[in-house]
């Protein structure tokens, strides 16, 4: 089990305020409630993002994608019942235009390559995840995306 503290997670997400930009809708998929809570708080604090759903594993994410239309999905790589990798493959098979970024506490050098291979927008270590990064991955917000890959 990860021993990262709440304070360390908050520090991971520090980002400058974003003004006058349309809010990005986010689906958070992670099996760690502490990470989801901190991510929601930090992403929503300045109005730049709205977390419209949270899933605890890949299967739950698949179910939620049927009801939600998030601008971006922040997907943990390793989870219990269905990994983020498998969930990403299944989501993209249904909706090739979905914006998914894989994330993990670890920064395995294979993750960015794996993200590209399965069609995700990229991989971002959890400590580097922030609003400007998400905005760049969806092309400035809900109006369209680009092909940015984060490493």
C-alpha positions as CSV (number, residue, x, y, z in Angstrom):
1,X,0.0,0.0,0.0
2,X,1.2,3.5,-0.8
3,X,2.4,5.6,2.2
4,X,2.0,9.0,0.5
5,X,0.5,11.5,2.9
6,X,-2.4,13.9,2.1
7,X,0.1,16.9,2.3
8,X,2.4,15.2,-0.3
9,X,-0.6,14.6,-2.6
10,X,-1.7,18.2,-2.4
11,X,1.8,19.4,-3.2
12,X,1.7,17.2,-6.3
13,X,-1.2,19.1,-7.7
14,X,-0.2,22.7,-7.1
15,X,-0.9,24.8,-10.2
16,X,-1.5,28.4,-11.0
17,X,-5.1,29.7,-11.2
18,X,-6.8,29.6,-14.6
19,X,-9.0,32.5,-15.4
20,X,-11.9,33.0,-17.9
21,X,-11.6,29.5,-19.4
22,X,-14.4,27.0,-19.8
23,X,-14.4,24.3,-17.1
24,X,-13.1,20.9,-18.2
25,X,-15.3,18.0,-17.1
26,X,-13.3,15.1,-15.6
27,X,-13.9,11.5,-14.7
28,X,-11.4,10.4,-12.0
29,X,-10.7,6.7,-12.0
30,X,-8.5,5.5,-9.1
31,X,-8.8,2.8,-6.4
32,X,-7.4,5.1,-3.7
33,X,-10.0,7.3,-2.1
34,X,-7.4,9.7,-0.7
35,X,-6.0,10.4,-4.2
36,X,-9.5,10.9,-5.6
37,X,-10.4,13.4,-2.8
38,X,-7.2,15.4,-3.1
39,X,-7.4,15.4,-6.9
40,X,-11.1,16.6,-6.9
41,X,-10.3,19.3,-4.4
42,X,-7.2,20.6,-6.3
43,X,-8.7,20.4,-9.8
44,X,-12.0,22.1,-8.8
45,X,-10.6,24.8,-6.5
46,X,-10.3,27.5,-9.1
47,X,-13.3,26.5,-11.3
48,X,-11.0,25.3,-14.2
49,X,-12.2,21.7,-13.8
50,X,-15.4,20.0,-12.7
51,X,-15.1,16.4,-11.5
52,X,-18.4,14.9,-12.8
53,X,-17.7,11.3,-11.6
54,X,-15.4,9.1,-9.7
55,X,-14.8,5.4,-10.4
56,X,-12.9,2.9,-8.2
57,X,-11.8,0.6,-10.9
58,X,-11.9,0.0,-14.7
59,X,-15.2,-1.8,-14.8
60,X,-16.9,1.0,-12.9
61,X,-15.3,3.5,-15.3
62,X,-16.8,1.7,-18.3
63,X,-20.2,1.8,-16.7
64,X,-19.9,5.6,-15.9
65,X,-18.7,6.4,-19.4
66,X,-22.0,5.1,-20.7
67,X,-23.8,7.8,-18.7
68,X,-21.3,10.7,-18.6
69,X,-19.5,12.5,-21.4
70,X,-16.3,13.8,-19.7
71,X,-13.9,16.0,-21.6
72,X,-11.1,13.9,-20.1
73,X,-10.7,10.7,-18.0
74,X,-7.8,10.6,-15.5
75,X,-7.2,6.8,-15.2
76,X,-4.9,5.1,-12.7
77,X,-2.7,2.4,-14.5
78,X,-2.9,-0.2,-11.8
79,X,-6.2,-1.1,-10.1
80,X,-7.8,-4.2,-8.7
81,X,-10.7,-5.7,-10.7
82,X,-9.8,-4.1,-14.1
83,X,-6.6,-2.2,-14.7
84,X,-6.6,1.3,-16.2
85,X,-4.8,-0.1,-19.3
86,X,-7.6,-2.6,-20.0
87,X,-10.3,0.0,-19.2
88,X,-8.7,2.4,-21.6
89,X,-8.6,-0.1,-24.4
90,X,-12.3,-0.9,-23.9
91,X,-13.4,2.8,-23.7
92,X,-11.5,3.7,-26.8
93,X,-12.9,0.7,-28.6
94,X,-16.4,2.2,-27.9
95,X,-15.4,5.8,-28.3
96,X,-12.1,6.4,-30.2
97,X,-12.4,10.2,-29.6
98,X,-12.4,9.8,-25.8
99,X,-9.6,11.7,-24.0
100,X,-7.8,9.5,-21.5
101,X,-4.7,10.2,-19.6
102,X,-3.0,7.4,-17.7
103,X,-1.5,8.2,-14.3
104,X,0.4,6.4,-11.5
105,X,2.3,7.2,-8.3
106,X,5.2,5.4,-10.0
107,X,6.9,6.7,-13.1
108,X,7.7,3.5,-14.9
109,X,9.6,4.4,-18.1
110,X,7.3,2.1,-20.0
111,X,4.1,4.0,-19.2
112,X,4.4,6.8,-21.8
113,X,5.0,4.2,-24.5
114,X,2.2,2.0,-23.3
115,X,-0.2,5.0,-23.2
116,X,0.6,5.8,-26.9
117,X,0.3,2.2,-27.9
118,X,-3.2,1.8,-26.5
119,X,-4.4,5.2,-27.8
120,X,-4.4,7.3,-24.6
121,X,-3.5,11.0,-24.8
122,X,-0.5,10.2,-22.6
123,X,0.9,9.3,-19.2
124,X,1.4,11.8,-16.4
125,X,2.9,10.8,-13.0
126,X,0.4,11.7,-10.3
127,X,2.8,14.2,-8.9
128,X,2.8,16.2,-12.2
129,X,-1.0,16.1,-12.8
130,X,-2.5,19.6,-12.8
131,X,-5.1,21.8,-14.5
132,X,-2.8,23.2,-17.2
133,X,-1.7,19.7,-18.1
134,X,-5.3,18.5,-18.5
135,X,-6.3,21.6,-20.5
136,X,-3.4,20.9,-22.9
137,X,-4.5,17.3,-23.4
138,X,-8.0,18.4,-24.4
139,X,-6.9,21.3,-26.5
140,X,-8.0,24.1,-24.2
141,X,-11.2,22.6,-23.0
142,X,-14.4,21.0,-24.2
143,X,-14.3,22.4,-27.7
144,X,-11.7,20.1,-29.0
145,X,-8.5,18.1,-28.3
146,X,-5.0,17.8,-29.6
147,X,-2.5,14.9,-29.7
148,X,-0.4,16.0,-26.8
149,X,1.5,13.3,-25.0
150,X,2.8,13.9,-21.5
151,X,5.7,12.1,-20.1
